[in-house]
């Protein structure tokens, strides 16, 4: 039975987010008899659609992202208050973006840092998260007319969802949040768990690799390591779904009979030109049969 908790929509924009693919993903999620595990959380479009009563483990290597989720869970009203101080103006955006280059950044508390993260996310170019070699956020101003910076309803709904307790428990949150490499939580997977993986995609061209996994990127070797970890989880009885780009490399990487592949079409808004926003093919890869 599904618990009557209002399902929140993501309170962040995210390059490669899965909102537009929920109609393909959700019907193909099997019955979850154990935990739900999502090691590349991002904006959490799929995560927030999972029944609130199910034990969930969500993680991301982006520490600012996980800290922001924690603030949404623990201090939503002050976060909303801080967000209301921000303006969709280029000069203000650049001043806030540059804060991590200065010692004043260290004086910000967790709520102020979360508000900065959300503000930059909502007003930068297409919700892209990118840092330079020094770990400084360097995405340009997005020139949007009226971005929903505060996202008051989404933050309050996400707060209620993240604070939902496990059935029969007064203290244990059903959703556990972790910061770290994906392997830090996939090692917690056991038989009966369902794992949804949405890693940085294998680039479809030499110019399309916009998003990096932290400062060191997520290259072909990392994709192979992830495939090997998926095979390990398959061997212990977990069910797995992976989203990735539809490239010859990914198709070959997951050519084993263990895997089932479904091609889905999605329109991505990451390109700066309208011609680069045409529908493209992506893959859903599972270790169980799904609908065609």
C-alpha positions, -999 to 999 in steps of 0.1 A, spaced: 0 0 0 13 35 -9 16 59 20 -5 91 16 24 115 15 24 142 -11 51 134 -36 74 165 -40 87 176 -73 125 183 -74 133 217 -59 164 220 -82 171 221 -119 196 196 -130 214 190 -163 204 155 -173 175 154 -148 149 127 -152 116 146 -150 109 142 -187 116 104 -185 95 95 -155 68 81 -178 94 56 -191 112 49 -158 84 46 -132 64 19 -150 95 -2 -153 105 -1 -116 98 -36 -101 82 -42 -68 107 -32 -42 110 -58 -15 141 -44 1 157 -9 0 157 17 -27 192 28 -35 202 58 -57 239 66 -57 238 95 -82 210 116 -67 211 149 -86 177 166 -84 160 134 -73 132 132 -98 130 94 -95 139 93 -58 110 116 -48 85 93 -66 93 63 -44 68 54 -17 77 73 14 75 42 36 102 23 17 137 25 32 158 47 8 195 53 6 205 83 -16 239 97 -22 260 119 -44 296 128 -46 287 165 -47 290 175 -11 272 209 -16 242 190 -31 239 166 -2 244 194 23 215 213 6 192 182 9 201 181 46 192 217 51 159 212 33 152 183 57 163 201 89 158 238 84 134 246 55 118 278 68 151 296 73 163 283 40 132 299 23 139 331 42 175 332 29 164 324 -7 140 354 -7 171 377 -3 184 367 -37 176 385 -70 177 373 -106 202 399 -117 235 393 -134 255 415 -111 241 398 -80 246 364 -96 283 371 -103 288 384 -68 273 353 -52 291 330 -77 325 345 -68 320 340 -30 338 306 -31 369 324 -43 370 345 -11 376 338 26 341 351 33 327 318 20 340 301 51 319 324 73 286 312 57 266 288 77 250 256 62 217 273 55 233 303 37 255 279 17 224 259 7 206 291 -3 236 301 -24 236 266 -41 199 267 -49 201 303 -62 230 296 -85 213 264 -97 181 282 -105 197 312 -122 227 297 -140 228 283 -175 203 254 -177 209 241 -142 244 230 -151 267 221 -122 304 226 -132 335 235 -112 370 244 -123 402 226 -113 401 246 -80 366 234 -72 351 269 -79 316 271 -95 320 286 -130 287 283 -149 276 316 -165 244 335 -157 214 320 -174 195 352 -185 162 337 -175 132 360 -172 114 346 -141 131 316 -124 114 302 -94 143 309 -70 125 302 -37 105 271 -48 86 274 -15 61 246 -21 87 221 -34 110 227 -5 82 222 21 70 191 3 106 177 1 110 185 38 80 164 47 91 136 25 127 136 38 115 137 74 90 108 70 98 80 95 101 43 88 69 25 97 69 16 134 98 39 142 97 72 160 132 83 151 146 66 120 140 86 88 130 64 58 154 84 36 191 83 45 214 108 28 251 102 22 279 122 5 305 101 -13 315 80 -43 288 57 -56 306 27 -42 302 39 -7 265 31 -9 264 3 -35 284 -18 -10 253 -16 13 231 -32 -14 217 -67 -6 194 -91 -23 159 -77 -28 170 -41 -31 163 -20 -62 191 3 -74 186 32 -98 218 45 -113 220 78 -132 257 84 -136 274 112 -157 267 100 -192 292 87 -216 296 116 -241 280 112 -275 307 135 -290 339 152 -280 321 185 -273 291 171 -253 308 162 -220 294 192 -201 290 176 -167 318 162 -146 316 140 -116 334 162 -91 367 177 -102 381 146 -118 354 137 -142 338 103 -150 356 87 -179 353 54 -198 373 36 -172 348 47 -146 319 35 -168 336 1 -169 341 0 -131 304 9 -127 294 -20 -150 315 -44 -129 298 -31 -97 264 -37 -114 274 -73 -122 284 -77 -85 250 -64 -73 233 -86 -99 251 -117 -85 237 -110 -50 201 -107 -61 196 -69 -65 175 -55 -93 192 -26 -112 182 1 -136 208 23 -153 203 54 -174 230 63 -199 237 76 -234 230 55 -264 265 51 -278 283 22 -293 306 21 -262 277 18 -237 259 -8 -259 291 -29 -260 298 -24 -223 264 -38 -215 262 -65 -242 261 -94 -218 229 -115 -217 225 -103 -181 212 -70 -194 181 -58 -212 182 -24 -230 154 -1 -240 159 30 -262 140 61 -250 138 95 -267 144 127 -247 148 164 -255 178 179 -236 181 216 -230 218 217 -223 228 229 -257 232 267 -262 216 264 -296 181 253 -306 195 229 -331 213 211 -303 181 205 -284 165 180 -308 154 147 -293 181 123 -287 182 86 -279 192 74 -244 192 39 -229 175 23 -199 195 -8 -190 182 -33 -165 190 -68 -153 153 -78 -156 128 -77 -184 111 -44 -190 84 -32 -215 95 -23 -250 
